[in-house]
Every structure is written in C-alpha cells, then in structure tokens.
Amino acid sequence: MTVDNRAEPAIRSDARRNRALILAAAQRALAERGTTVSLAEVARRAGVGAGTVHRHFPTKTDLLEAVMQQRVDRLAALAAEHLTDPDPGEAFFALCAHVIVTTPGNKDLCDLVQSDDGWPRALLRGTGDRFHRALGALLVSAQRQGAVRSDVVVTDVLDIFTGCVAIQRHRRAEDPLAPAVVLVLDALRTRPPLVTELAKIDRNETRDGDETPPVCPVCGGRLDRSTTGRPARYCSAACRQKAHRRRNGRRPLTAGR
C-alpha cells in the first residue's frame, strides 16, 4: 500500500486555516454579542461545521482563552514593533490610542479573564507578560525622550487603559478617541510645574492691554500703573486727604466759613 506523503501537510494546512477562521469569527461574534455567544454561532460565522470547532476548541472556555491570547499576542507584537520607531513618544501614544479604541468590543472577555472563577490563565499569563515588557520598554524610551512624565510606571498605564476603555465603549467603533480619553492621555505628557503655569497666567493678566484701567474713587481720574511697590489708590495727595476726611465724618472747610 502506497502512502501519499503530501496528504499530512495538506491536512495540517486545512486545520490551520480552519483554526484561523474560527478565531476570526469568534472575535467578531464576541465583540458584537459578548461572551454569551454560542459555539454553534461561531461555527456558522466561520463557515465550518460545529464538529470542526469542537475539535479545535473542546469547550467554550478553550475558545475564549484562545481569542484573548491571540489579541494580547498581537498587542505585544505591535508594542515591540513600536520600539524601533524614530519618535518613541509618538509611538507610545499611538499604541495607547490603539489599545483603547480596539478594546471596548472585547470588554466582556477582558472582564471574564480577570475574574476569580478558575479561569485557566497559564497561556494568557505568558502572553500578558510579553505585552507588559514591550509596553514598559516603550514607556521608558518615551520618558528618556522627555515625551512622558518620569513618574509614570507600567501599572499606571494599565490602570489608565481600564478607565479609558470604559469611557470609549460608549462610542462607535469607527469614532475617534473620546474627548475625555484625550484629556487623560494628555495628562501623561511632560509639562512645566503648575506653579510655573500659574505664574505665566498672572504675568499675562497684568499685561493685558484691554483690561479696564483703575480710577481714583474720589475724583474718578485715571490712576497710573506702578511697576514697583503697592498700587496707587488715589490720583493725588489732595484726593487722599479728601478720602481721609470723609471716612472720619468731616467735610473740607470752605472759604466762607
């Protein structure tokens, strides 16, 4: 009996293709319907039989874990690719935006993976570690460039991802980053100290040319601005004396009295 040695590679190729189709269909189904989607629905979307799905993923948990592992693997690869970008700061914020925009459809899956219900996390733990290392290396590069605050650590970025994904999930998939997300990411950027910013505001306000000029409360005459010392309250010594007499209930003497 002759054995066709080409048959086994062809079978493996078909198996790989079917697995890829199943994972792609599962990713779309989970994004649209959450973790309640059935294996039968995944099989229908992938264009394969239910038995094919079960051969690759005996349980729904196996399928969910594989989908999550694939997604985190892609994020880890993307983060590693960004390490070679000429502008680390721009690359870091581009990765952050990608994670936040593409994660809302996977929110239910992420919540399930993070729960304490006996989820088998062995593969995910290794994949997650690779992503965290690549993200951390990109963060350090952006900080060395001066694009990101030096006090930010990887766990801070991961926490920000969690909050921003919760905000972004209320927008459509094709929408850009929500304004609130932009504000949060903007807070990671390096900036001068707040005291310096306030000082700039104070100086700008004192030089504002269209501000209403101060006037003398006695005669209504315009007061000259002083660059040193306390600002003048009266336009002259005579007005200062009149104001003093008024405060003490006296009237200035007239020539006829």
C-alpha positions in Angstrom: 0.0 0.0 0.0 1.4 3.4 -1.0 1.1 6.3 1.4 0.8 9.8 0.0 3.3 11.9 2.0 1.6 15.1 0.7 -1.7 14.3 2.5 -0.5 15.1 6.0 0.9 18.6 5.2 -2.3 19.3 3.3 -4.4 18.3 6.4 -2.3 20.4 8.7 -2.7 23.4 6.3 -6.5 22.9 6.3 -6.5 22.6 10.1 -4.5 25.9 10.5 -6.9 27.6 8.0 -10.0 26.4 9.9 -8.5 27.4 13.2 -7.8 30.9 11.9 -11.3 31.2 10.5 -12.8 30.1 13.8 -10.8 32.6 15.8 -11.6 35.4 13.5 -15.3 34.6 13.6 -15.2 34.2 17.4 -13.5 37.6 17.7 -16.2 39.3 15.7 -19.0 37.5 17.5 -17.7 38.3 20.9 -17.3 41.9 20.0 -20.9 42.1 18.9 -22.7 39.8 21.3 -20.3 39.3 24.3 -19.3 36.1 25.9 -22.9 34.6 25.7 -22.3 33.8 22.0 -22.6 30.0 21.3 -20.1 27.7 19.6 -22.8 27.0 17.0 -23.0 30.7 16.2 -19.2 30.8 15.9 -19.2 27.8 13.6 -21.9 29.4 11.4 -19.9 32.6 11.1 -16.7 30.8 10.3 -18.3 28.7 7.6 -17.3 25.4 9.2 -19.1 22.6 11.0 -19.8 22.5 14.7 -17.6 19.4 14.9 -14.6 21.3 13.5 -15.0 24.0 16.2 -15.1 21.3 18.9 -12.0 19.5 17.5 -10.0 22.7 17.9 -11.7 24.0 21.0 -13.4 21.3 23.1 -15.0 23.8 25.4 -16.2 27.4 25.1 -13.6 28.3 27.7 -10.8 27.0 25.4 -12.1 29.2 22.6 -12.4 32.3 24.8 -8.9 31.8 26.1 -7.5 31.3 22.6 -9.2 34.5 21.3 -7.9 36.5 24.3 -4.4 35.1 23.8 -4.4 36.0 20.1 -5.4 39.5 20.9 -2.8 40.1 23.6 -0.2 38.5 21.3 -1.0 41.0 18.6 -0.7 43.9 21.1 2.6 42.6 22.3 3.9 42.3 18.8 2.6 45.8 18.0 4.3 47.2 21.1 7.6 45.5 20.1 7.4 46.9 16.6 6.9 50.5 18.0 10.2 50.1 19.8 12.0 50.7 16.5 10.1 53.9 15.7 12.2 57.1 15.5 9.8 59.0 17.7 9.3 56.9 20.9 6.8 59.5 22.4 4.6 59.4 19.3 4.8 55.6 19.2 3.8 55.3 22.8 0.7 57.4 22.5 -0.2 55.7 19.2 -0.1 52.3 21.0 -2.2 53.7 23.9 -4.8 55.0 21.4 -4.9 51.7 19.6 -5.4 49.7 22.7 -8.2 52.0 23.9 -10.0 52.1 20.6 -9.9 48.4 19.9 -10.6 47.0 23.3 -14.3 48.1 24.0 -15.6 45.2 21.8 -13.5 42.8 24.0 -14.6 44.3 27.3 -16.7 41.3 28.4 -13.9 39.0 27.5 -11.4 41.0 29.5 -13.7 41.1 32.5 -14.0 37.3 32.3 -10.3 36.7 32.1 -9.7 39.0 35.2 -12.3 37.2 37.3 -11.6 34.6 40.0 -13.7 31.7 38.7 -11.0 29.2 38.0 -10.1 30.6 34.5 -7.1 28.7 33.1 -4.6 31.6 32.8 -1.3 29.8 32.0 -1.1 30.8 28.4 -2.5 34.2 29.0 -0.1 34.9 31.8 2.9 34.4 29.5 1.4 36.4 26.7 0.4 39.2 29.1 4.0 39.3 30.4 5.3 39.8 26.9 3.0 42.6 26.3 3.8 44.3 29.7 7.6 44.0 28.9 7.2 45.6 25.5 4.9 48.3 26.8 7.4 49.0 29.7 10.3 49.3 27.2 8.3 51.7 25.0 7.3 53.7 28.1 11.0 54.0 29.2 12.0 55.1 25.7 9.3 57.8 25.6 10.4 59.0 29.1 14.0 59.3 28.0 12.9 61.4 25.1 11.1 63.6 27.5 7.6 63.0 26.0 6.1 61.2 29.0 6.3 62.1 32.7 9.1 60.4 34.6 6.9 59.3 37.5 4.6 57.1 35.4 5.1 53.3 35.6 3.6 50.5 33.6 0.9 49.7 36.2 -0.3 53.3 35.9 -0.7 52.9 32.1 -2.6 49.7 32.5 -5.0 51.4 35.0 -5.5 54.2 32.5 -6.3 51.7 29.8 -9.0 50.3 32.1 -10.6 53.7 32.8 -10.3 54.9 29.2 -11.8 51.7 27.7 -14.8 52.2 30.0 -15.2 55.7 28.5 -14.6 54.7 24.9 -17.0 51.8 24.9 -19.9 54.3 24.8 -18.8 55.4 21.3 -19.0 53.7 18.0 -16.0 51.6 16.8 -15.3 54.0 13.9 -15.3 57.1 16.2 -12.0 58.7 17.3 -10.9 58.9 20.9 -13.5 60.4 23.2 -12.5 63.9 24.4 -12.3 62.7 28.0 -9.8 59.9 26.9 -7.7 62.6 25.1 -7.6 64.6 28.4 -6.5 61.5 30.4 -3.7 60.6 27.9 -2.7 64.2 27.7 -2.0 64.1 31.5 0.8 61.6 30.8 2.7 64.2 28.8 5.6 66.1 30.3 4.7 69.6 31.3 6.2 72.5 33.3 5.2 72.6 37.0 1.8 74.0 37.8 3.4 76.9 39.8 5.2 78.0 36.6 2.0 77.8 34.7 0.2 80.0 37.3 3.0 82.5 37.3 2.6 82.8 33.5 -1.1 83.4 33.8 -0.5 86.1 36.5 2.1 87.9 34.3 -0.2 87.7 31.3 -3.1 89.1 33.1 -1.1 92.1 34.4 0.0 92.9 30.9 -3.5 92.5 29.4 -3.9 95.7 27.3 -7.7 95.6 27.2 -8.2 95.4 31.0 -10.3 98.2 32.4 -7.8 100.8 33.9 -8.2 101.7 37.6 -9.6 105.1 38.6 -9.5 107.3 41.6 -12.5 106.7 43.9 -12.7 110.5 44.8 -12.4 112.3 41.5 -12.7 109.5 39.0 -9.4 110.3 37.4 -7.3 107.5 35.9 -4.6 106.0 38.1 -1.2 105.4 36.7 0.1 101.8 37.0 3.1 101.3 39.1 5.7 98.6 38.3 7.1 98.7 41.9 5.5 98.8 45.3 1.8 98.8 46.2 -0.6 100.1 43.5 -1.8 103.7 44.0 -5.3 104.1 45.4 -5.7 107.8 44.7 -4.5 110.1 41.9 -3.1 112.8 44.2 -2.4 113.8 47.8 -5.4 116.1 47.7 -7.8 113.2 46.9 -6.1 111.0 49.5 -6.8 113.8 52.1 -10.4 114.2 51.0 -11.0 110.5 51.3 -9.5 110.6 54.8 -11.8 113.4 55.9 -14.9 111.5 54.5 -14.0 108.4 56.4 -13.8 110.4 59.6 -17.1 112.3 59.0 -15.6 115.7 58.4 -16.2 118.0 55.4 -13.4 120.1 53.9 -13.6 123.8 55.1 -14.8 126.4 52.6 -13.6 130.0 52.3 -16.9 131.5 53.5 -16.8 129.8 57.0 
